[in-house]
Amino acid sequence: MLLRAGPAVLTACPLFPRRCDVYSPDEGTMAMSNHGVPAEEGAPGFPALPEGKRVGVLMIHGGAWMLGEKEQLEMWARGMAKKGYVCVLNGYRLALPPDQRIVIALANGMDDAGGVSEDNWAAEFGQWPTMIHDCKAAGEHALQASIPTGFLTPACVAVRWMRASADELGISAEHIAVTGNSAGGHLSLLVAGVDGELYPELEGEGGNPGVSSKVQACCAVYPPTTTRAPPFVQAPGSNERDAASFTPFQYASEHFPPTCFIHGNGDTLVPQAESFKMYDELLSRGAHAEMHVGAATASAGSVSGRQCPDSDRERWLADVRQHAARLRL
């Protein structure tokens, strides 16, 4: 998960027609780039990956599976980019129709500064399991959007696309990690733990069929781990198996990729017990797991971009980097 080459961050297209932002190293060696992120002076050196490739990191935003946008994690991605990672910020279908999202957002005191913009209202509507499909391999519904020449297509918002496009992104296809906060942390654990061969219904039928959606590491920030699919997330006609498949905890096994949990003990939205339960379960199964607890830190939403105090964000970033350094993927 580490590399010697310069920093890069890539913001991928969401699941609706709009321009994407691409952040790349100053040397501009990535085929897909339109912004540079300066290297942090004195940044630690990384062990070299084959042919100078970088590590790819899929970053998944939160929002209770109803709201949110990839830009919420832009500042977090920039911080990782300064340390040498190629970060893809993805969008996914949300379980609340666009015309209802603004009502919920305003009722909860959200505004533009809190991560609410026109993207929240434009993201496509979809219920479980479309969210995990869009993180593993975007569906065919995303292929029709009109994207300006030179920018990524909407089908890029998935692990399978990252692996298939590794050369263009400048990453190693065998060094892809996933991270996210709150609902995004929940989806990150599912991306890490769900074996597409055992659960083909959760793999999706989008682009790059035959390409693996497996990741080599996971970092889940404030994730719900034992939650069954809430009624608003379930599609009409869902059964017991569908509701249960939403729970990351059940996928814990010795084959689970190395995982780091980050949680604040002041979280009143997602109890820290959610992280501890899955952390303990992974350890009991023989998987590698780490637990990082922040004292008196706020709710799960605080990690997202502008809502996050600089001190908390730097601590979270340091935890992620330490996790990666110990794994030496």
N, C-alpha and C positions, 0 to 999 in steps of 0.2 A: 504494500500500500504506500510505499515510499519511493522516492526517486531523486536523482541528482539534478535533473534538468530544471530550467527556470519555471516560474509559476504560471498558472493558467486557470481561468475559470470560464466555463461556457454556459450560457443561459439558453436552454432549448425552447423550441416552440411549444405552446400549449395546444390544447385540442380544438382550437378554433382559429379562423384565419386572422393572423396578425404577425407583424414582424418580430423576429427574435433578436436578442442581444447576445453577442459572443465576445467573451473576454479571453485573451490569449497572452502568452509571454511577450515581453518587449521585443524579443528577437523575431517574432512573427513567423515561426516555423509551422504553425498549425494551418491546415488547409481551410479551416472554418474559423475565421476570426474577423472582428471589426473593432476591437478594443484591446488595449494592453493593460496589464496589471503589474506595476513595478514590484520587483523583488524586495523583500524586507531586508534592510542592511543587517548583516550578521546572522541571517537565517541559518539554521543548522543544516549541515550537509546530509544528503540522503543516500542510502545505498543504491548503487546503480541497478536499473532494470535492464533486461535485454535490449540492445540496440538503442539505449538512451530513452526508452519509452517512459511515459509518466503513468501515474495511477489515476484511474477514472473514479469519480464519486458521484453517484446519483443522489440528489438532495430532494426530499419530498416534504412539501409544506403541510401544516396543520390546518384546523378549522372545523373540527367535529364532523368531517366528511360532508359538510354542507356548504362551507364557506372557504375563503382563503385563495391565495394566488402564489405563484412561484416567487414573485418579487419579495415576499416576506423574508426569504432567506438570502437575499442578495448580499447583505453585509456579512453574513456568516460565510458565504461562498467566497467573497473577496478576501476574508481573513485566511481561509484555507488556501486560496490561490497564491497568496504571498509566501506560503510555505512550500509551494511546488505542486499542488494538486490540480487536476483538471476536473472541474465540477459542473455537472449538468443539473440545472434546476428544471424540474418537470411540472407539468400540469396534469390533472386527471379529472374525469367526470365527477360532478358533485351531486349529492343525493337530495338537493333542494332545487326546485325550478328557479330560474333566474329572477322572475318577478317577485318571488318570496324572500330572496336572500337579503335584499336591502331592508326589509321590515325587521328581520331577525337581527341584522347587523346593527341597525340604529337602536333597537330595543336594548342591545347589549353595550351601547355606548361606543361603538366602533365608528371611525371616520377614516379619511384618507391617510392620516398619519399613522393609523393603526393597521394598515394593510388592506384597506378596502378601496378598490378602484373599479373602473369599468371592467377589468378582467374578471372580477367576481361575478358580474352579471352576464358576461359573455360565455363563460365556460359551459360546456354542454351538460345537460342533465343526464344522470345515470345512477342506477342503484346497484347494490352488491350483486355480482362480483366485478362490475366494470372498473372499479377503482384499482384493484390489483391487476386486472388485465392491462390497464393503461400504464402501470409501473413496470410490468414485465415485457409487454409488447403491445403498442397502441393498436387498436382495432381498425378495421377497414373504413369505419366511419370517418376516421381522421385523414384519409388519403385524398379527399376531394377538395380540401381547402386550397385557396390560391395564395401562395407565398411568393414574394418578390424573388427574382433570379438572384442567386448567390447566397440565399439564406436557407436554413434547414427546413425540411418538410415536416409537417405535423407528425409524421410517423416516427420521429426521432425520440419521442418521449418515453423511452423504455430501455431496460437493460439489454435486450436482444439487439436493439439498434446500436447501442454503444459498442457492444462486442463486434458486431458486423462492420462498424465504421471505425474500428480501433486505429487503423493506419491514418485515416483522415484527421482523427482527433489527437493523434500523437500519444495514445495510451497503449498499455499492454492489455491484450484481451484476457489475460489470466490474472489481472490485478484490478478488479472492479469491486468497489465497496458501495454500500448504501447507507444513508442516514436520513433522519427526519425528526420532527418534533410533534408531540401530541398525536393527533390522528396520523400525521406523517411518520411518527415513530412506530405506531401500530402497523402501518403499511410497510415500513422498512423491515420489521420483523417477519412479516408475511413473505416479502420478496426473498429474504434470507432463508426462511425455513420451509417454504412450500416446494416440494419436489413435483415438478410438472409431470413426471411420468406416473406418479402415484395419484396426483390430483389434476388431471388434464382440464377439468372444468374451471380451474383457477389460473391456467396458463394463458388463456386468450388465443385468438386466432388471427392476430395482426401480422405485421410485417416480419420479414426474416424468419420464416418457418424453418425449423431444424437447427437454429442457432440457440445455444444454451442461455437460459436466463439466470443461471447460478451466479452468486456473488461470493467473493472471498473474505469479506468482513462486513460487520454491521455495527452501527452506533445508533442506539435508540434513545431519544431525549424525551423524558416524561411520557412514555408510551402506555396506553391502556393495553394490558396483556391478557386479561381474562374475560373481557367484554364479549358477549354474544352480539350478533347484529341487532341494533336497535330497530324497532318497527319502521321508522322513517327511512332507514337504509335498505330494508328488504324490498325486493321487487315483488309485484303481485304474483301469487302462486308459489312463493318460496316455501320450502319445507324445513323440517327439523335439521336435516343435514346442511342445508344452505345456511341456516342461522348459526350453526355450530362451526362451520368452516371459517367464520369471521374471526375466530379466537386464536391469536398467535400461540398461546400457551400449549395448545394441543400438538403443535409441530416440533416441540423440543425433542431433540435426539442427540446421540453422540456425533451425528454428522452435521449438526448445525454449525455454520461458520462462526469463527471467533467473534464475540459480540460484547460490546461495551454499553452499559446502561448509565445514563446520567439523569439524576432526579434531584429536585430541591425538597428539603424536608418541611418547607413552608407551603407546599403546593396543596391548595384546597380544591383544585379542579380534578386532577388525577392523583389519587393517593400514592405516596411513595411505595406502599405495599405492592402496587401493581408491578413495579420494576423488580422488587425483591423476590416476589413469587417466581417470576420466570428466571431470574438470575439463579436462584436456588435450584430450580428444576433443571436448568442446563448443566450446572455443576454436578448434580446427582446423576445425570446421564453420561457424564464424561466429556462434555463439550467445554471449550475455553470460554469463560465469561468474566467480565470485570464489572464492578459496581462503584460508581462515583456519586457521592451525595453532597449537595451543596447546603450549607447551613442557612436557614431562614431565607431561602430564595423563593421567589414568587411562583405564580401559577404557570401551567404548561404553556400558556400563550406568550410568556415573557421572552422566550428564546427567539421569537420571530422578529428579525430585523430591527426596525426602529423602536419597538416596544422594549427591547432588551437593554438594561444598563450596560455600559461599556465593561465594567468590572466582571459582571456575570458572563458576558459573551466571551471575554478573553479567557476566563476560567474554563468555560465549556470547550473553547477551541484548544486550549492546552490539554484538556482531558482527552479529546479526540486524537490529538497528535501523539500523546503518550501511549495511547492504546495502539496506534499504528506502529510506533517505534518498537514497542515490545513484540509485536507480531512479526515485524520485518518481512512483510509479504512481498 
